[in-house]
Amino acid sequence: MLFDLPERPSVAVAGSADRFPVNRIFCVARNYAAHAREMGFDVEKGTPSFFTKTPSAICPSGSTIPYPPGTENCHYEMELVVAIGAPGFRVSEAEAGALVLGYACGLDMTRRDLQFAARDKGLSWDVSKDFEHAAVIAPITPAARFGPVAAQRIALSQNGTVRQDATLAELIFTIPELIAWLSRFYHLQPGDPI
């Protein structure tokens, strides 16, 4: 072997010694109407938009992370993370819940200046989204302990100032819709966070 393989990134599972080994990271773009408008997009429920991050972007919540190179405008967005714990391919919305192991809070870190520059040229914006420490994630709460998803709030404060505050009922696409849509194109596997 030419070199030692790095350990597979994983996320803690709340209330246990278990870990959630990360396979692929699927991210949903523009799934909150208010944020879509803030970014200059009309809000419509058509086809969901996804991008991916590599597992090496995983960073545990509470970590001190370095400022990412190549940007002067790094943004953060609080996100709901859905941890897939069972395989599924071409599942219906009614079947989607059976794939969910649990939920967590996460931060989607973005090199916003690089994203806007790429978007304005019609280029891919992977370099703005997929970088070291760009997927901060808290421990996963098992679905059985989470309660009804739409009733939950997701909020972010920075130095005592509220930056985000919404209910999960404000998602444009529901969790079952997103899982069902992704499963049309991917064999979802345990270890896939959305």
Buried (B, 14 or more C-beta within 10 A) or exposed (E): EEEEEEEEBBBBBBEEEBBBEBBBBBBBBBBBBEBBEEEEEEEEEEEBEBBEBBBBBBBBBEEEEEEBEEBEEBBBBBBBBBBBBEEBEEBEBEBBEEBBBBBBBBBBBBBBBBBBBBBEEEEEBBBBBBBBBBBBBBBBBBBEEBEEBEEBEBEBEEEEEEEBEBEBEBBBBBBBBBBBBBBEEBEBBBBBBB
